[in-house]
């Protein structure tokens, strides 16, 4: 049953991860992980849950990995290795605005496993020489590009244009997409002005609430590199449903499974 479902997922381009246990009595056992479903058994409920959570994290990035858990999914204990083969295209990170901060953001976006596209209407700024880590650089109006771009729940929209003639039309399009993350650079005053314009354009409060602005976590970032780290951290926290606070001051487990694992 697992391999039939696996083959069907590949044929339909459905994101799926195949987890294989490499150690112990149940070596060779399989777990098939979708974004909303799990089939198979690696030996224990805890290991199934831990492996499924990690597999979904890798699906979000479109990457394969080798992970080690305890027999029941604990972070320590008798080592059990699992290999996670994630079959999904890389998620897209669209960076709007070819500025100094974009160079650092493109670099960390690539490091996190994104397919990075930088979009700017100004050809003098949108060049590979200025942003060498981008997979693609597109010279066009940002809102026009986003209307036709492929966007899903794994997509990150990073709006660094910091110019109302770009920002407002772009945000109007952005909040109507299914992007998992929408962040916009600018001061609180800048964003307050943007909010007025978005309200005037008829954008609802629910849609406006999807915009993270000022962009990034509050870590006191100043340089482009520090700012890119703060944005990347917010993207991960948003994806995992976490607040982004200090682990030492929280009460949740360090690693929280994204959903309950069901076996079949």
RODOMAR-60278 format. One record per residue (C-alpha): residue number from 0; residue in three letters; x, z, y. Coordinates in pm, 1 decimal. Each point is the difference from the previous one (the first is absolute). Layout:
N
[kese NUM, ALA, [X, Z, Y]],
...
//
This chain:
264
[kese 0, UNK, [0.0, 0.0, 0.0]],
[kese 1, UNK, [280.0, 85.5, 242.1]],
[kese 2, UNK, [175.3, -333.2, -37.3]],
[kese 3, UNK, [-324.8, -196.9, 30.2]],
[kese 4, UNK, [-81.0, 176.8, 327.1]],
[kese 5, UNK, [359.0, -41.0, 114.6]],
[kese 6, UNK, [-7.0, -374.1, -63.5]],
[kese 7, UNK, [-335.3, -33.7, 175.7]],
[kese 8, UNK, [134.3, 185.8, 305.1]],
[kese 9, UNK, [301.7, -227.9, 20.2]],
[kese 10, UNK, [-218.1, -309.5, -25.4]],
[kese 11, UNK, [-223.1, 121.6, 283.7]],
[kese 12, UNK, [286.1, 126.3, 223.0]],
[kese 13, UNK, [-141.7, 352.8, -19.9]],
[kese 14, UNK, [261.1, 266.0, 87.1]],
[kese 15, UNK, [89.5, 185.3, -319.6]],
[kese 16, UNK, [284.7, 216.1, -131.6]],
[kese 17, UNK, [104.8, 30.7, -363.2]],
[kese 18, UNK, [162.1, 336.1, -76.9]],
[kese 19, UNK, [208.6, 34.0, -317.3]],
[kese 20, UNK, [121.5, 332.2, -137.5]],
[kese 21, UNK, [363.7, -18.5, -112.5]],
[kese 22, UNK, [64.4, 341.4, -159.3]],
[kese 23, UNK, [-134.6, 246.4, -254.8]],
[kese 24, UNK, [-258.3, -18.1, -274.5]],
[kese 25, UNK, [-221.2, -234.3, 202.6]],
[kese 26, UNK, [276.2, -240.8, 102.9]],
[kese 27, UNK, [-146.9, -344.1, 52.8]],
[kese 28, UNK, [-340.4, 132.0, 111.1]],
[kese 29, UNK, [-160.9, -194.7, 283.9]],
[kese 30, UNK, [-209.3, 79.6, 303.6]],
[kese 31, UNK, [-165.1, -278.8, 196.7]],
[kese 32, UNK, [-60.4, 100.0, 360.7]],
[kese 33, UNK, [-225.8, -174.6, 250.8]],
[kese 34, UNK, [-74.4, 114.8, 352.5]],
[kese 35, UNK, [-326.1, 155.6, -121.2]],
[kese 36, UNK, [27.4, 28.6, -379.0]],
[kese 37, UNK, [236.3, 107.5, -278.8]],
[kese 38, UNK, [10.4, -93.5, -369.0]],
[kese 39, UNK, [229.4, 135.0, -271.7]],
[kese 40, UNK, [181.7, 320.9, -89.0]],
[kese 41, UNK, [365.4, 103.2, 36.5]],
[kese 42, UNK, [-40.6, 317.2, -205.8]],
[kese 43, UNK, [-135.0, 271.6, 230.9]],
[kese 44, UNK, [-260.0, 16.1, 279.7]],
[kese 45, UNK, [254.5, 128.4, 249.2]],
[kese 46, UNK, [245.1, -280.0, -71.4]],
[kese 47, UNK, [-280.9, -253.8, 28.5]],
[kese 48, UNK, [-98.4, 136.9, 340.6]],
[kese 49, UNK, [355.6, 17.7, 133.0]],
[kese 50, UNK, [91.0, -346.5, -126.4]],
[kese 51, UNK, [-321.6, -153.7, 135.1]],
[kese 52, UNK, [58.6, 150.1, 343.3]],
[kese 53, UNK, [355.4, -134.0, 6.6]],
[kese 54, UNK, [-114.7, -338.9, -129.6]],
[kese 55, UNK, [-250.0, -30.6, 284.6]],
[kese 56, UNK, [273.7, 86.2, 246.9]],
[kese 57, UNK, [209.2, -282.7, -143.7]],
[kese 58, UNK, [-299.9, -236.1, 8.7]],
[kese 59, UNK, [-26.4, 69.2, 372.1]],
[kese 60, UNK, [357.7, -123.9, 31.8]],
[kese 61, UNK, [0.5, -267.6, -269.2]],
[kese 62, UNK, [308.4, 149.5, -165.1]],
[kese 63, UNK, [116.9, 94.1, -352.4]],
[kese 64, UNK, [164.4, 334.8, -65.9]],
[kese 65, UNK, [120.4, 248.0, -262.6]],
[kese 66, UNK, [-131.3, 356.3, 40.6]],
[kese 67, UNK, [64.6, 326.2, -182.9]],
[kese 68, UNK, [-259.9, 275.7, -52.1]],
[kese 69, UNK, [-49.3, 303.7, -219.0]],
[kese 70, UNK, [-205.9, -34.9, -319.0]],
[kese 71, UNK, [-321.5, 84.8, 184.3]],
[kese 72, UNK, [89.8, -173.6, 325.3]],
[kese 73, UNK, [195.3, 287.7, 152.4]],
[kese 74, UNK, [285.5, -82.6, 236.8]],
[kese 75, UNK, [237.4, 191.1, -231.6]],
[kese 76, UNK, [13.2, 75.2, -370.9]],
[kese 77, UNK, [79.2, -197.5, -313.7]],
[kese 78, UNK, [75.0, -340.0, 147.0]],
[kese 79, UNK, [-240.9, -283.3, -69.1]],
[kese 80, UNK, [88.5, -336.5, 154.4]],
[kese 81, UNK, [-263.8, -257.2, 83.6]],
[kese 82, UNK, [53.2, -353.1, 120.4]],
[kese 83, UNK, [-252.6, -125.1, 252.8]],
[kese 84, UNK, [-39.2, -376.0, 34.4]],
[kese 85, UNK, [-214.1, -67.9, 306.0]],
[kese 86, UNK, [-158.3, -341.7, 27.8]],
[kese 87, UNK, [-111.3, -45.0, 358.5]],
[kese 88, UNK, [122.0, -201.7, 296.2]],
[kese 89, UNK, [196.4, 193.9, 256.5]],
[kese 90, UNK, [-223.8, 154.5, 263.9]],
[kese 91, UNK, [16.6, -157.6, 343.7]],
[kese 92, UNK, [131.3, 168.5, 311.4]],
[kese 93, UNK, [-87.4, -193.2, 312.6]],
[kese 94, UNK, [203.1, 103.1, 303.4]],
[kese 95, UNK, [-143.2, -129.8, 325.1]],
[kese 96, UNK, [253.2, -20.9, 281.8]],
[kese 97, UNK, [363.9, -104.4, -37.5]],
[kese 98, UNK, [160.1, 288.3, 188.5]],
[kese 99, UNK, [296.3, 227.6, -68.3]],
[kese 100, UNK, [-218.7, 235.6, -203.3]],
[kese 101, UNK, [-112.3, -292.0, -217.7]],
[kese 102, UNK, [352.1, -53.7, -130.8]],
[kese 103, UNK, [17.8, 356.0, -134.4]],
[kese 104, UNK, [-359.7, -11.8, -127.9]],
[kese 105, UNK, [62.6, -322.7, -190.2]],
[kese 106, UNK, [302.8, 155.1, -166.0]],
[kese 107, UNK, [-179.0, 312.2, -120.5]],
[kese 108, UNK, [-306.6, -203.3, -96.9]],
[kese 109, UNK, [216.4, -210.6, -230.6]],
[kese 110, UNK, [156.5, 317.7, -140.0]],
[kese 111, UNK, [-348.4, 131.5, -83.4]],
[kese 112, UNK, [-80.9, -318.5, -190.3]],
[kese 113, UNK, [-215.5, -187.4, 250.3]],
[kese 114, UNK, [-5.1, -370.5, 71.4]],
[kese 115, UNK, [73.7, 20.2, 371.8]],
[kese 116, UNK, [-139.4, -251.1, 248.4]],
[kese 117, UNK, [81.0, 24.7, 371.6]],
[kese 118, UNK, [-241.4, -173.4, 237.2]],
[kese 119, UNK, [54.1, -64.8, 371.8]],
[kese 120, UNK, [-123.6, -268.7, 237.4]],
[kese 121, UNK, [334.9, -8.7, 183.4]],
[kese 122, UNK, [250.8, -229.1, -174.7]],
[kese 123, UNK, [292.6, 141.3, 195.5]],
[kese 124, UNK, [-51.5, 337.0, -172.3]],
[kese 125, UNK, [-137.1, -102.3, -339.4]],
[kese 126, UNK, [322.0, -113.2, -167.2]],
[kese 127, UNK, [173.6, 72.4, -329.4]],
[kese 128, UNK, [314.9, 87.8, 191.9]],
[kese 129, UNK, [-179.5, 289.0, 171.7]],
[kese 130, UNK, [-187.6, 123.1, -307.9]],
[kese 131, UNK, [205.0, -104.8, -303.2]],
[kese 132, UNK, [-181.1, 220.1, -254.5]],
[kese 133, UNK, [-340.3, -163.0, 48.4]],
[kese 134, UNK, [-120.0, -220.9, -285.6]],
[kese 135, UNK, [-185.6, -217.5, 246.9]],
[kese 136, UNK, [-4.0, -38.8, 376.7]],
[kese 137, UNK, [-303.2, -173.1, 147.6]],
[kese 138, UNK, [-31.7, -120.8, 358.1]],
[kese 139, UNK, [-367.8, 10.6, 92.0]],
[kese 140, UNK, [-256.5, 223.4, 168.3]],
[kese 141, UNK, [-31.9, 317.2, -210.8]],
[kese 142, UNK, [-380.7, 11.1, -12.2]],
[kese 143, UNK, [-19.6, -364.2, -105.8]],
[kese 144, UNK, [250.6, 62.8, -278.6]],
[kese 145, UNK, [-178.5, 310.4, -128.1]],
[kese 146, UNK, [-337.1, -176.5, -19.0]],
[kese 147, UNK, [140.9, -228.7, -268.5]],
[kese 148, UNK, [243.9, 242.9, -167.3]],
[kese 149, UNK, [-49.1, 144.8, -347.1]],
[kese 150, UNK, [-82.6, 368.8, 41.5]],
[kese 151, UNK, [-98.2, 263.9, -256.0]],
[kese 152, UNK, [4.5, 377.3, -36.7]],
[kese 153, UNK, [377.9, -2.5, -58.2]],
[kese 154, UNK, [70.3, -185.0, 325.7]],
[kese 155, UNK, [169.7, 175.3, 293.1]],
[kese 156, UNK, [-63.3, -131.0, 351.4]],
[kese 157, UNK, [270.5, 114.2, 244.4]],
[kese 158, UNK, [-89.7, -86.5, 358.9]],
[kese 159, UNK, [305.2, 28.7, 223.7]],
[kese 160, UNK, [-96.5, -257.6, 263.3]],
[kese 161, UNK, [-79.6, 270.3, 259.8]],
[kese 162, UNK, [-171.1, -257.6, 223.6]],
[kese 163, UNK, [-375.5, -3.1, 60.8]],
[kese 164, UNK, [-26.2, -378.9, -13.3]],
[kese 165, UNK, [123.8, 20.8, -358.9]],
[kese 166, UNK, [-118.2, 349.3, -101.5]],
[kese 167, UNK, [-372.5, -15.2, 71.1]],
[kese 168, UNK, [-80.8, -332.4, -173.8]],
[kese 169, UNK, [226.3, 100.5, -288.4]],
[kese 170, UNK, [-158.1, 342.5, -47.4]],
[kese 171, UNK, [-348.3, -152.2, 12.0]],
[kese 172, UNK, [98.8, -211.8, -300.1]],
[kese 173, UNK, [202.7, 274.1, -173.5]],
[kese 174, UNK, [-280.6, 256.6, -24.2]],
[kese 175, UNK, [-224.8, -258.5, -164.6]],
[kese 176, UNK, [247.9, -58.9, -282.8]],
[kese 177, UNK, [40.2, 204.0, -317.0]],
[kese 178, UNK, [356.7, 104.0, 88.8]],
[kese 179, UNK, [100.3, 339.6, -136.0]],
[kese 180, UNK, [200.8, 87.0, 310.6]],
[kese 181, UNK, [-33.3, -101.7, 364.3]],
[kese 182, UNK, [246.9, 145.6, 249.5]],
[kese 183, UNK, [58.2, -85.4, 365.5]],
[kese 184, UNK, [295.6, 93.0, 220.2]],
[kese 185, UNK, [-52.3, 140.6, 346.6]],
[kese 186, UNK, [-41.0, 320.7, 196.3]],
[kese 187, UNK, [-317.6, 207.1, -8.7]],
[kese 188, UNK, [-94.1, -144.0, 339.3]],
[kese 189, UNK, [58.1, -353.5, -126.9]],
[kese 190, UNK, [-218.6, 65.9, -300.6]],
[kese 191, UNK, [-272.4, 157.9, 213.4]],
[kese 192, UNK, [-12.8, -322.4, 201.2]],
[kese 193, UNK, [-14.8, -199.8, -322.6]],
[kese 194, UNK, [-289.8, 213.0, -120.5]],
[kese 195, UNK, [-197.7, -76.0, 313.7]],
[kese 196, UNK, [51.7, -371.0, -53.7]],
[kese 197, UNK, [-93.5, 23.5, -368.2]],
[kese 198, UNK, [-315.8, 195.4, 79.7]],
[kese 199, UNK, [-91.1, -262.8, 258.4]],
[kese 200, UNK, [49.0, -266.9, -267.6]],
[kese 201, UNK, [-253.0, 176.9, -223.4]],
[kese 202, UNK, [241.4, 145.2, -255.5]],
[kese 203, UNK, [-157.9, 300.2, -174.4]],
[kese 204, UNK, [145.7, 350.5, -8.8]],
[kese 205, UNK, [37.0, -27.4, -376.1]],
[kese 206, UNK, [216.8, -309.1, 35.2]],
[kese 207, UNK, [197.9, 144.6, 290.2]],
[kese 208, UNK, [76.1, 311.4, -207.9]],
[kese 209, UNK, [196.7, -221.4, -239.5]],
[kese 210, UNK, [265.0, -62.1, 266.3]],
[kese 211, UNK, [298.5, 234.4, -7.3]],
[kese 212, UNK, [123.7, 20.8, 358.1]],
[kese 213, UNK, [243.3, 106.8, 119.2]],
[kese 214, UNK, [147.7, -139.8, -319.9]],
[kese 215, UNK, [202.0, 210.7, -246.8]],
[kese 216, UNK, [38.7, 366.0, -92.0]],
[kese 217, UNK, [105.7, 256.9, 256.5]],
[kese 218, UNK, [368.3, 45.1, -88.0]],
[kese 219, UNK, [139.2, -38.2, 351.6]],
[kese 220, UNK, [120.1, -355.9, -66.0]],
[kese 221, UNK, [181.2, -171.1, 287.6]],
[kese 222, UNK, [209.8, -287.4, -134.6]],
[kese 223, UNK, [-144.1, -311.0, -169.8]],
[kese 224, UNK, [136.0, 123.3, -332.8]],
[kese 225, UNK, [-155.4, 346.2, 36.9]],
[kese 226, UNK, [-328.1, -154.9, 109.7]],
[kese 227, UNK, [-0.4, -229.8, -303.7]],
[kese 228, UNK, [48.4, 303.0, -225.0]],
[kese 229, UNK, [-291.0, 181.1, 166.1]],
[kese 230, UNK, [-225.3, -305.4, -46.1]],
[kese 231, UNK, [106.0, -49.1, -361.1]],
[kese 232, UNK, [-67.3, 367.5, -73.0]],
[kese 233, UNK, [-347.5, -28.5, 150.7]],
[kese 234, UNK, [-74.9, -309.0, -211.6]],
[kese 235, UNK, [95.1, 187.0, -318.8]],
[kese 236, UNK, [-195.2, 312.3, 103.1]],
[kese 237, UNK, [-304.2, -210.5, 83.0]],
[kese 238, UNK, [21.2, -181.4, -332.8]],
[kese 239, UNK, [21.5, 328.4, -189.7]],
[kese 240, UNK, [-265.0, 180.2, 204.9]],
[kese 241, UNK, [244.6, 259.1, 129.6]],
[kese 242, UNK, [34.1, 155.9, 344.5]],
[kese 243, UNK, [370.2, -66.7, 44.3]],
[kese 244, UNK, [87.2, 364.5, 69.3]],
[kese 245, UNK, [297.2, 191.0, -139.0]],
[kese 246, UNK, [-16.5, 55.0, -376.2]],
[kese 247, UNK, [134.7, 351.7, 45.9]],
[kese 248, UNK, [-307.2, 89.1, 207.2]],
[kese 249, UNK, [-259.8, -161.6, -226.1]],
[kese 250, UNK, [-186.9, 117.1, -308.9]],
[kese 251, UNK, [-71.0, -326.0, -183.1]],
[kese 252, UNK, [215.9, -104.9, -297.0]],
[kese 253, UNK, [293.8, -220.2, 99.7]],
[kese 254, UNK, [-140.2, -281.6, -214.8]],
[kese 255, UNK, [-377.9, -35.4, -21.8]],
[kese 256, UNK, [-157.5, -247.8, -245.0]],
[kese 257, UNK, [-212.8, -252.2, 190.4]],
[kese 258, UNK, [-288.0, 9.8, -243.7]],
[kese 259, UNK, [-116.5, 158.5, -321.6]],
[kese 260, UNK, [131.1, -180.8, -304.3]],
[kese 261, UNK, [-256.2, -104.5, -261.5]],
[kese 262, UNK, [102.8, -113.6, -344.4]],
[kese 263, UNK, [-151.3, -271.7, -215.0]],
//
